[in-house]
């Protein structure tokens, strides 16, 4: 709840004061991981959307060549499942390719994608 003290949390605090958001609704936002999204600025939302688009394009480019290998080494942050597909990007940690992740992991249960 310390996040509500941040200056960027003004809109959430206003919704709480005006009754547009109940305490239960706020708790549900925290439980579902939606509070961080609500506290993001428009620029942060756009950056997150661009990152998701890049990841989606990278996975689609990888799919024909390498369908990914199924693994239970990683745990999904959203649904806690360990059923994941691994997509290696072959960047091999190159310094000049910092925007390219070494591995993209896709949860087979909920579809969440995250990178390493």
Buried (B, 14 or more C-beta within 10 A) or exposed (E): EEEEEEEEBEEBEEBBEEEEBEEEEBEEBEEEEEBEEBBBEEEEEEEEEEEEEBBEEBBEEBEEEEEBEEEEEBEBEEEEBEBBBBBBBEBEEEEEEEEBBBBBBBBBEEEBBBBE
